[in-house]
Amino acid sequence: MSFDVALGMDEASLSQVLASLFKRPSLKARLFTGSEQIDAAGVKATVSFELEAPPMVRLSAPNAEQWKRAIKADGNPAQPVENAMIVNIPKLKLTRPDEQGRGQEGVVSVDAIVTVSLQNNSLSYNALAIIIDLSGAKPLDQIIYKKIVIPRALKAVDGALGQPHIPDISFRGLNFGTIRLAVGEGRIVGIANLANKPPVDPQPFSALPNEPFFILLSREAVQIACQSGTADLVGKSAGKSGSENLGVGKATYQGNVRLDAISVQVANDPTVVNASIAVSASASAGISVIDTIVDGVKKGAGAVADAGKTAGNAIADAGKTAGNAIADTGKKAASAVASAFHGY
């Protein structure tokens, strides 16, 4: 492919996002309902509006006839621009007065022209105009639409599209150049090259996946992202140590492994990544019986002291007996130590 990154979303996915927002009571009340006072053409009354169905996105450019009927929020006609799409408001409920000030209620469907651009490499939407023909409308209706319906409908579309629904996608270690945006054929797509390359050329929609949402990366981009993502692993180490009581002694052990180098290679198929690593390891182990003998002597001495406290006058006899026992034990302990270290 002749680009390093491409991201795309289809109109059905974008419409589903708007539908989910429409189901939230707080957002619906804030974005899709409201009322305003009007004092014009001898009529003073309230105009209220409510969206009864969520907006629907059509990712296709407005045609020449639609641009001719496009009216902006200030009441002036809109001029054709690139990267424009249409957002349909299928059911807009209006309660408005007639020339005699009597309330009338009805449901209309209107289309908004929305432009898409990039601000700091993030998608930005602007509800530019409402497609409507007011050439045959009565003076009061023209005022109601130009002063209230069109501005509030555009504000509702801006509010819905302004919610955070496009993922903020970044790739560690990758810097892209200017992103080229395209809207059409039911999709919105952004493509770019790596920052050290010339700007990307326009791509036909037929060269891109027709999926609800997709991200494509070139083999070179995947290679950079993988290498950058594994760089912090170099020098990392892990170890384990412990001991085990053997009855007549204690066995101790310790081991360490360190990652010295890692190399990542992306195959011709960018979905296959091979990695080679270099590690260094060290380990040690030992057996100790001295601690066990010392512990035994301490416990024996403590036992003699406790026995002396509780035996009273019998301590002399106990002392003689203990002395003989310790002498014998000392001989045996010496032999045990000699045997234990024989061959070390």
N, C-alpha and C positions, 0 to 999 in steps of 0.2 A: 504494500500500500504506500501511497505517496504522501503520507502524513504520519506524525508521531502520536497523536492522541485525537480521539473523536468521542464525543458524548452526544447522546440523542434521546429524545422522549417523544412519544406519539400523542395525538390529541385526546385519545381515549383515556390515557393515564392522567393527563393534565385535567381533564374534565372530572375524573374520579376524585382528584384532590379537592377541586372546588365543591364537589358534592359532599365530601366529608366535612368541609368547613361549614357548609350550609346547614348541616345537622346539629351544629353546636349552638344551643340557645343564646349564649352570650354574644357570639359573633353574628348570628342572624339578626338579633335585635340591634346591634351596633352598625352593621354594614348594610343590611338589606331592608330595613324599615325606617320610616321617618315621616315628618310632616313639616310644612312651611306655610306661612301666611302670605296671601297675595292681596294687593290693592291696586287694581288696574282695570281700565275700560269700564269704570263705574261699578266694579264689583269688588267687594271686600269679603274674603272667605279663606278657608283652610284647604290646602291641597295635601292629601296624604298618599303614600305609596308603600307598597310591600311586594317584594319578590316572593312569588308562591312556588317557584321551582328554581333549582340551582342553575347558574350560568353554564353554558356549554361552549367548549372551545372548538374552533375550526381552524386548523393550521394550514390555511391557504390564503394567498394574497387577494385583497379586494379587487374586483374588476373595475373597468372604467366607469360603468354606470353607477356602481356603489360609491365611488369616489365623488361623483357629481352630486350625490345626495348627502354627503358627509358634512355634518355640522358640529363644530367644536363647542366646548363649554361656554365660550364667550359669545356664541351665536353666529360666528363667522364660518365660512366654508373652509374645509380642510384640504390641503394639497397632498397629492400622492407622495409617499415615501417608501423606502425599501424596508424589508423585514417587518411587514405588517401582517397581522392575522385578524380574524373575526371572532368575537365572543358574543354569542347569542343569549339574550335574556328572554326565555320562552314565555314566561308569565309574569308580567308586571301589572299588579292591581293598582288602579288609580281611582281615587275619590276626589272629584273636582267640581267646581260650580259651573253652571251654564251662564248665559248672558243675563238671566234674571236672578242669579245668585242661588239657584236651586242646586242641591247636591246631585251629582251623577257618579255612578260607579261603573267601571268597566275593566277588562283585562286586555292588555296589548302585548305584542311581541316586538322587541327591538333588537337591532344588531349594533354592536360597538366595534369600531376599528381600534385595535391595540397595536402599538409598535413595540418591538423587542430590540433591546440594545445591550451592550456590555458596559458595566461600570466597575472598574478594578477587577476585571475578569469574572464578574458575577452578573447573572441575568438581571435586567431591569425592564419593567413593563411600564408603559404609559398609555392609559386609555385616552385616545386622541379625539375621537368623534363618534357621534351616533348617526347611523344611516337612516334617514327619514325624509319624506317628501312633505313639506309644509306649504307647498305652493297653493293648494286649495283650502287650507285651514282658515277658520275664522280668526279675526284679530285676537280674541281672548285666548283661543287655543294656541296660537303662535306664542303668545306671551307665556302661557303656562309651560309649554314645552321648552322654550328657549331659556326661561328664567329658572325653572324648577326641574322638570323631568330630565332634560339632557344633562345638566350638571350633576344631578344626584345619581343618575344611572351610571355616568362615567366614574363618579366617586365610588360607587358600590363595586364596580369592576376593578378599579385600582386597588381598593381595599382587599378584595378577594385575592387578586394576583400578587399583592404585596406581602401576603403571609408567607412564612418560611416553608416552602414545600419542595424546593430543588435542593438535593443534597450538596453540601459543601465538600467537594472532592479534591484532595490534594495527594500528591505522590512524593514521598520523601526522596530528596536528592534530585528531583526533576524540576527544571525551570523551562517553561514554555514561552514562545514568542507570542506575537499578536494572534488572537483567536478570531477566526473568521466564522461569522454566524450566518445561518441560512434557515429560512422558514418556508415551508411548502410541502406539497404532497402528503399532508397529514402529519408532518414531523417538524420538530425544531432541533437543529443540529449545530454543534460547535466543533470546529477542527483547528488544529494548530501543529506547528513543528517545534522541535526543541529550540531553545533560545539562541543557540549557536548556529542555526541554519537560516536560510532565507525564509521569508513569509510563505505560508502554505498557499497553494493554488486552489481555486474553487473546485469542489468535487460534486459530481452528479449524485443525486439521491439514490440512483440505482446502484452505486458503488458502496452504499452503506446498508447495514442491517435494517430490515423492516420489523423492528421489535418494540415492545412497549417502552423499554428503557435499555440502553446499552452503553458500554464503555469499551473502546478499543485502544490498545497500546501497541506501538511498533516493537520489533525485537530489540532494537537499540534502547528504547525507553525502558523496557522490562529489565534489560541487562543493568542499566544504571540504577534502577530502583532496587533491584535485588542486591547489588553490590553495596549500595548505601545502607540498605536495611540491615545487612549483616556486619557492617564495619565495627559497630560497638561490641560485637561478641568477642573480637580478638583481645586476648589478654585476660579474659574471664576465667576463673578457676572454681573448682568445686572440690570439697574434701570431706572425709569422714574418719572419725576416730572413736575408740571405745576400749573397753576392758571386759574381761570375763574372769570370774573367780573360779579357780580349779580345785579348791579345797586345801591343797598344800601350797598354793601359790596363786599369782595373778598374771594372766596373759593380757598384754596391751598391744594395740594395733593402730596404725594411722596411714591414710592414703590420700593423695592429691592428684588432680588432673587439671591441666591448663590448656586452653585453646590458643595455640600459637599463631595460626594462620587459617584463613578460609578463602576459597576462590569459587565464585559462582559463574557458571557458563550457561547461557540460554541457547537451547538447540534451535535448529532451523524452524521447528515448530515452537512458537513462542509460549505455548502452554506447557512445555517440557523444560525443566531447569535441573542442571546437574551441579553438584557441589562437591569440592574436595577440601579436606581439612587436615591440619597438622596439629598433633597434640603431644604434650610431654606429661609423663606420669612419674610419681615417686611413691614408695610404700615402705613401711617399717613395722617390725613386730618384736616383742620380747616377753620373757617370763621372769617374774620376781617372786622369791619365797621369803626374803628378809622381812618384809612388812607383815607377813603372816605370823612369823616367829615372834617378832616384837609385840604384835597385838596379843599373842597368846601369853607372853610373859607379863604384859600389863594387866591382862584379865586375871592371871594367876595371882599376881601381887595384890590386886584389889580384893580378890576372894579371900586371901589370907588376912588382910586388914579387917574385912567385914567379919570374918570368923573370930578374930581376936577380940573385937568389940563385944560380940555376943557370947563368947565362951567364958569370959571372966578369968577365974583362977586356972582354968584348964589351958591357958595360952602357952604355958611353958611346955606342956606335953605336946600341944599342937605344933609349937615351934620346932621341937626336936623332930617330930614326924615330918613336918613340912621341909625342914632343912635337908633331911635325908632324901626326901622325894625330889627336891629341887636339884640336889647333887646328881642323883641318878638321871633326872630329866636333862640336866645340862650336858651330861656325857652323851646322852642319846641325841640331843639337839646338835651337838658338835659333829657327831657322826652323820646326822641327816644333812647338815650344811655341806660337809665334805662330799657326801654322795651326790647332793643336788648339783654342785658345781663341778663335779668330775667330768672332764672332757671339754669345759669351757675355755 
